[in-house]
Amino acid sequence: MKLITEIKSLNLDKYNCDGLIFSYEKFHTISNKTFTLSEIENIVRYCKKNNLVSILKIDKIFSEFEIKDLFSFLDQIINLDIDYYLFSDMSVLTYMKRKKLENRLIYCAKTLNCSYFDSLYYQKLGIKVMLSNELTLEDIKEITELNNIVLDGYGYSTIFYSKRKLLSLFAEHISLEEELKNRKLYIREKTRNEKYPIYENANGTFIFTSYKYVFYKELEIVKNLFMFKIESLFIEEEDLFKIIDIYKRAINGNISEEDYSELVAIDNNIGHSFLYEKPMILKRDKHEEN
């Protein structure tokens, strides 16, 4: 099991991970920081020198007008020999199939990847899958028996994404002169107490869970996991380094109450999503069918 996270700066030697995720200034959805082509070359060089996995994030949903630019960029970047590409748009798969590099892909379609058989299908194609973290522990345990699963195991989870600039439209609607984009704001429904982070950038609007998802003590039952990802979005870099160290120890077999307490101390706004929930739709017991 490899520990990966998206970097927030070029302080690469401080990231005690097995792999580094990075984004180009185009072609991503939302990132802490984006990098130029020349910076990406240096990141990949650093990864190769230090035996780390390099992962380029190109997870945007592309319009037909963007495909040409995407393919031109991939033509450039492919020569860097990047280990993996995080993607969600099938145009990336189309390109990689032409290059016979499907085995370098990680399909990260957020909440869509929640089926054993879907994951098995991608496994047969040689593609890794980032699993939805809206699953029960029982489901995760079953699906991670496959050897192509990446788990997004700590941090905020995306629950909504629209290409529309919803905050800007809202500001226009109420004649608000204040700029709302590129800021972490919160939204709350009238009938709920939870506040959900909302963020607008050039790619659209994103809403996240009201808490950081934590999958820690459960690591001991998913030892076949291919990669474990820490979502670094909205986390201060110094806190991120501490979180990485905690998970590094856990992945190496040292899961402890002391480290879990430290994890909670960094941010106690945490939750377990549906890990210990029963599915909404249950198979009927045999005695109910009779």
N, C-alpha and C positions, 0 to 999 in steps of 0.2 A: 504494500500500500504506500503510495507516494503522497506527500503533503504539498499542496499547491495553493497559491493565492495570487491576486492581482496586485502588482506593485503600485505604490503611490509616489515613488521618486526614483532617482537613479542611485540611491544608497543601497546598491545591490548586495553588498557584503553583510548587511544587517538582517537580511531575510534568511532565516534559518529553515529554509524550505527545501524540498526536493525538486520543485519546479516553479517557474515564474510566468505569470500571465501578463501580457502587455497589449496595449491597443495603439493602432495607428490613428492619426488625427482625423481620418475618415473611416467609414465602414464599421463602426461599433455603435452600440445603442447608448449605453451610459457607462462612464468610467471615472475613476478618481483623477486620472491624468492620462493624456495621450502623448505619443512620442513621434518624432520625425523619423523618416526612413533611416537617416544616418544614426540616430540614437538606437533604433531597433537593431541595426547591424551590430552596434556595440553590446547591446543586451544579449543577443544571440551568441556573440563571440565569448562573452563572459560565461554564459551558461555552458558552452562547450568546454571551456577551459576548466570549469569547476564541476563538471559532470552533473549538471542540472538539466532538467527538462525545460525546453523553451516552448511557450504556448502563445500563439497570436490570437487575439479575440476579434473576430469579424462576424459578430452575431446580429447585425442589422438585417431587417427585412428590406430587400431591394426592389425598387420599381424597375420597370423595363428600361427606363432611361438611364439607370445607374449601372446596368450590367456591363456595358463596354468599359467604363472606368474601373469597375471591380476586376474584370479579367485582365486589364492592362496592369493594374497594381499587382495582381497575383503572378503575372508573368515576371515582374521585377523581383518580388519577394521570394518566389519559389527557389531561387538560386541560393538563398541563405541557408537552406536545409533546416528550416524550423521543424521541431519535432511534432507539434500538434497544432491544429486550428480549431478553435471554438466557433461553431457556426449554428445558424438556425434557418437559413434560407437555402432552398434546394439548388439555387444557382451555384453555390459553392461546391456542393456535391457533384453537380454536372461538370464543373471545371476539373475537380480532382479525379473524377472518373476518367476523363480524357488523358490525364497525366498518370493514371494508374497509381494514385496516391490516396485512395480511400482510407487506407489504414492509418492515415495521419489526422483523421477527422474525429472531433468530439461533438456529437449532436446535443446542443443545449437549448431545447425549446421550452425551457422553464417548466410550467405545470403540465405540459403535454406528455412528458415521458413518465408514465406511471403504470406500465404494463410489462409483465414478464415476456409475453410473446412479441411485443414491439421491440423490446431490448434484444431478444433472441434473433429477431429479423436483422437488426443492425449488426449484431455480432457476426452473423453469416456474411455480411458485406465487409467485415473487417473494421467497422466503425464503433467507436466508443460512444457511450450515452451518459449524459448528465441527468441523473434521476430527479424527478420531482420530489420535493421534501414535504409534500402534502399527503404522504402515505403513512399507513400504520407501520409500526416496527415489524410486525409479522410479514407484511408485504415486502418491506425493504430487505428483511432477512432472506426471503425467498428469491427476490430478484438479484440480489448480490451474490447468489451462487454462480451467476454468470461472471465471466472474467473481464467484461468490458464496461463495468459500471463506475461512474464518477459520482460522488455524493457531495452536494452543496450543504455542508454540515454545520456551518456557523455563520451568523450574520442575518441581515435583512433579506427577505425574499420578495421578489416582484409578484404582485397579485393583479396588476393591471398595467397595460401599456397601450397607448394610442399615439398614432402619428400626428394627431391634432394637437395644437398648442393650446391646451385647455386653460391654463393659468392666464395666458395672454388674452384669450377670448373673454375670460371672466373679468379681467381688469378693464378691458374695453367695454364690456357690458355695463359695468357699474361706474364707468368714467373714472377709474383709478389711475392716477398718473404714476404711481410707484411701479418700478420694474419688478416683476415676479419671477422671471426665468433665471435659471442658473443659481437658484437658492433652494436650500432644504426648508420646505414649509410643511405644515401639517393640515390635515383635513379630518373633520369629525362629523359623523352622521348624527342627526337629531336624536335618534333612539339608542345611541351607544355612547359609552364613555371613552372608548379607546381613540387615540389620535394616530392617524396613519401618515407617515411621511409621504410627501408628494413633491415631485421635482420635474421641472420642464427644462429641456435643452433643445438644441437645434433639431434633434431627431424626434421630438414629441414629448409626451407627458407620461410619467411613471408614478405608480402608487405602490407602496411597500407595506408589508406586515407591520403591525403596531409594536412588535417586539423583535428581538434578534433570536433566530432559531438556534437551538443548541442541541447537538448530537455529540455527547461526550462519553458518558458511562456505557452507552450502547455500542461503542466501538469494538468491545471485546467479542461481539457476536457477528461482526461483519469483516472478518479477517481476510476474506477473499476480495475485498474492495480493491479496484484498480487505483483509484485516486480519491483523496479526500480534499475538498476545497473549502477554504475560508473566504467568505465574501467580505472584502475589505472596504466596501462602499460605506461612507459615513462613519468610519472608524479612524480616530487619530493614529498617526503612524507609530508613535511610541507605544500606545496600547496594543496596536496590531502586532508589534514585535513580541510583546508579552504573551499574547494569545497564541501566536505561532509556537513559541517555546513550550507552552502548556500542551498543545496538541502534538508537538513533536515527541514529547515524552510519552504521551498516551499511545501514539502509534507504535512507539518502540516497546510497548508493553507495560508502561508504568502509569496506569490509571489510578488516581488517588483522590480521596476526599479533600485533601489539602489543596491540590491543584484545581479541583472543581470549585472550591470556596474562593480561590484566587480569581477564577474565571468569572464568578458571580460578583466579586468585589470590583472588577474592572467595569462591569455594567450589569446591574441586577434586573434590567428590563429584558428578560429572556423568556422564552417559551418553547414548547415541544411540538407545536403544530398538532398533527393528528397521530403522533407516535403511539399514544396510549388511548386513542379513541376507537370506538367500534365503527366500521364502515356504515355509511348511511343506508346502503342497500345490502342486506344480508341474504345469504342463501337460506332457504327455509329448511328446517330440520326435517328429517325423513318422516318423523311421526306427525308433522304438520301437513305433509303432503298426502298422507293416507286418510 
